[in-house]
Amino acid sequence: MAMHALSAGELLEVWEGGLTQVPAVRALSLLAAACPEASLDDLAALSIGQRDARLLEMRAGLFGPELAAVVICPGCHERLELTFSTAEMTSRSRPEAGTEISLSIAGFDITLRPPNSQDVIGLAGEAGQAEAPSLLLQQCLLSVEREGASVDSAQLPSEVVEAVTQRVVEADPLADIQMAIICPFCARGWHAAFDVVSFFWSEIEAWVWRILSDVHTLASAYGWCERDILALSPTRRQFYLDMVGA
């Protein structure tokens, strides 16, 4: 699935369209813009981990391979700055992420697939935070049998559900990224979830504010239209901004 780097104008269009979209739809909109030859159905069928691996690749092309984030230590409340790379993240992806998963546990024979964007979109607004993981798992179950007879997934014991969920995480690790953090000030250790879609979108929003501010400055100074300003390379755009500020 080949990807191409978005122009400033294309990224602005995706951002504008995404203002009213839920995160899972925003993710698909970004990939659809970067992968014009792929159908929306194919993109929606990617497992969450496969989707996010492509978003990280796309993010590296737009903003570089290094990521920076800020977290607050739950122990001493110090502000910690973290840096990591997209390569470090994508190294967790596995080829089996999009395949069916079969396992036998506690007498149950279970077949399922990893969740995809369509599953998440289907649950948006329909479940509370506590119920969502359980409902998402039910959507991904393909068969549940015990001694050769079909079993209602609602009858699965909680320990079986936990084991199945863990197997899905192992098969598609980028779908649930947990960052191991140790505070250098108080030595408190904990795991923090890293949401690729929300992180990438927050970076896009910050970029949008900068680029639209640049457009406003140059349009006011030179009377140029947005299209022509966005067509300038970042180096030439900065040159004109420096001239305006001189």
Buried (B, 14 or more C-beta within 10 A) or exposed (E): EEBEEBEBEBBBBBBEEBEEBEBBBBBBBBBBBBBEEBEBEEBBBBBBBBBBBBBBBBBBBBBEBEBEBEBEBEEEEEEBEEEBBBEEBBEBBBEEBBEEBEBEBEEBBBBBBBBBBBBBBBBEEEBEEEEBBBBBBBBBBEEBBBEEEEBEBEEBEEEBBEBBBEBBBEBBBBBBBEBEBEBEEEEBEBEBEBEBBEBBBEBBEEBBEEBBEBBEBBBEEEEBEBEEBBBBEEEEBEEBBEEEEE
